[in-house]
Amino acid sequence: MDVLKIPFVEKVGIKRRTDRNIELPFERSVQNHLQSIHASAQFALAETASGEILQTLFPELVDKVTPVLRDSQIKFKKPALKTISAYATVPEEILMNFTEQLSTKGRALIAVNVEVKDSDGLVTCMGVFNWFVQKIK
C-alpha cells in the first residue's frame, strides 16, 4: 500500500489498497471521543475516493482539467470501529452526460456515489460528491 500524495490525505493516513479501493486504518489519531473513527476522517476518505475514481475513469484528463468539489451529501450510518475502506461508483448515464458536456462546453458536473465499509463489510457511511470539472485553458 502506498500513501496517496495529497498532503492532507497523507496526514490523515489514507492509503491505497487497490486501484479502486482506498482505506483508513483504525488508529488512535483518527478516533473521536467515542473511540470510533471521527466523522471528518470518514468524510476525508469518502471525498478522496470520489476524486480517485475520476482519475481512474478519465486518465486522459489528468493535468488537463481542474476538478473542484462543489458540494456533497453524506449520511453516517454506524460507528466505524475498525479499518474502513471507500468504494466509489458513477452510473453509466452520468458518465455519458459528463463526457458530452465536457467536450461541448469545456466544463461539466459529475456526481460520484461513495460507500464506506469497515473490514467486516458493515456500511459506516455513504455519500454523493458533486464535482465541477473545467478544462485548463
Steps between C-alpha positions, in 0.01 A plus 500: 500500500632842412382822656312731267706806416257771611646671811178495707422141397850395604455676835169322569657164407287397204666223298436322170407131513412447134439721195138554603529468875660719762495451874545674830658285772333492842756697701480727800593808294167489309272409791241718667384518863309170451812314379347459152639658182420871501232618255743743337751220437225286342398798286862550391523133397173515304588829330843369405342188349265717296795691352705184445229335292492800268874455435444128444205548263657791310880459503522703179372807689766501773686835483254623232210591730446657840257301715346676801260347747184710472290338771428171670241314698608240752312282743670329791333166567708307757807570714824410324677273749746334260706588195270647233513495120326723247332377183411760236269450203358712220192381309551453124242767411681758710832407335352552154344836593826617657709404198260673259472815708877528551573459130238755389526763775847445643351455846266253662351369821528140613350326802695218665338256743719372783438230756732457798517157663696355788713187470194284577298659217282716727406829330611786726406785268398577144492815295476678168783733399428751223805616307534799267761423235638761260755467223822692555540766235 
